[in-house]
Amino acid sequence: MFAFIMRRLGTLAVILFGSSFLLYNLAALSGDPLADLRTSREPNAAQQIIALTRKLQLDIPPPLRYFYWLRGLFGVFIGKFDLGQTRGGESVASAIGSAVPTTVRLVTTATLTAIILGISIGIVTALRQYSKFDYSMTFVSFLLFSLPIFWVAVLLKQFMAIGFNNWLGEPSIPIKTVVLIGIILGLIISSVVGGDRAKSWKIFGVSAIATMLVLQVLVKINWFLQPGLGPIFYLLGSVGIAFGVTQLSMGISNRVALKSSLTVAGIAFVLYFPMQKVFEMQKQGLLLAAAATLTILIAVGVALYFAKIDRAAVVRTTVLTAVLLGILMIVDQLMGTWERYMGSDAINYRPVPTVGQTNPLLEPGDYWVSTLDLLMHLVLPTIALTAISFAGYIRFSRGTMLEVLNQDYIRTARAKGLTERTVIMRHAFRNTMIPMTTIIVVDFASIIGGAIITERVFGWTGMGTLFNKAVGSFDLNLLMGVFFLTGTLALVANLVADLLYSALDPRIRVGSGK
């Protein structure tokens, strides 16, 4: 394995060197950074041309100039790493260093959401092949895949930002809208659950009526302006999460896993009240990190207490339950901050922003208000990126799952009497993830590349913006800095995908044919 990794790293280095050499020379020959100055009538234009020529080393041929740039790159081994300066005089490394966190925050959220939703819905459509839900999601996925992202972004600004902010001025839902929402959700839930016609109509009726009643109650209690879960709904949500995670992971019939998850849910409910005091303390970042570590340790301890056999699976189930319960508690805290956030002078009851990464007028000092502001600025760009990319995950995961379900070992597993949940989760799902690995890993590698159109529409300054700026201004140093980071990650992602293949499929082993 070590020899395989070293060979691949050597190959990747050659590919990166060749591609960077070609890009540098093609970009250098494609435009003239001095074009504007050559036609300028300013009295000091000649002096500016001389200064810029020396600064960018334009008097050196591009092939030779590339090796000067490469020398600065290799300076990392002797502590003199240098990617050069931008045309504005800023260090390229500093410009990239300030843009990467912005891009990671924006694109990571959208990528994770697209992966989770896309794969989940794709698997459900495969299990409900040729059902109403399958046909509906096929139509929706093709529709979203064909939409231009700039148009989607404009629609989101109009209806989910401006329209929603106006609606919050007097949050009321007409009865026609309530009925329509109830019918749509009823159809979705009934199609997901499946069953014969009688069962489908029953689930549709219960879901639709329940949705209508919940919406009416939320409007009556003014929940949209003063949202929150409270201890009762937190307890109900915790129990639901415990049952759901156990069912997906090991099945409710596994009493040990269910007891472990429910015990963690009970502990979380007991800790709900003291955590409200913790959320009001200073240094929330450190406290949350400590709370997360303590949560995982408690979950592991509970799982080991209950489990005598198959401990790894029980620990996995319990830890996942604990993590989701912690996230639910943080969501409840953010809901409690909603009214204070909207009432601030900087927000003025218009909480969904259309541009920017944060609100500069918001007073610092309140950790939860600042966090909520950060999340609200992520809403529209995340929805725009997710809506376009998760459609591909739906189609690919559906096709892969259908192919796996037709394999002989799936029929053998069913013939042995295994439950359908075990067949799907332990046999089909794992093998479905093997071809999905390449797409997921490459998508994560492309995160640093940024989203040029989305960043431009929503006024973010990330890697996509830097790339666009470098191309538009013939800034060769900035272009090569962006390319080197994104190109390296893309090549490493392919190596990681190969290694994950062998982890997911024992049949794939380096040197197994010897």
Secondary structure, DSSP 4 states (H G I P E B T S, - for coil): -HHHHHHHHHHHHHHHHHHHHHHHHHHHHH--TTHHHHT---TTHHHHHHHHHHHHTTTS-HHHHHHHHHHHHHGGGGT-----B-TTS-BHHHHHHHHHHHHHHHHHHHHHHHHHHHHHHHHHHHHTTTSHHHHHHHHHHHHHHHS-HHHHHHHHIIIIIIHHHHHHTS----HHHHHHHHHHHHHHHHHHH---HHHHHHHHHHHHHHHHHHHHHHHHTTTTTS---HHHHHHHHHHHHHHHHHHHHT-TT-HHHHHHHHHHHHHHHHHHHHHHHHTTSS-HHHHHHHHHHHHHHHHHHHHHHH-SSSHHHHHHHHHHHHHHHHHHHHHHHHHHHHHHHHTSTTTTT--S-SS-SS-TTSPTT-HHHHHHHHHHHHHHHHHHHHHHHHHHHHHHHHHHHHHHHTSHHHHHHHHTT--HHHIIIIIIHHHHHHHHHHHHHHHHHGGGG--HHHHHHHT--SHHHHHHHHHHTT-HHHHHHHHHHHHHHHHHHHHHHHHHHHHH-TT--TTTT-
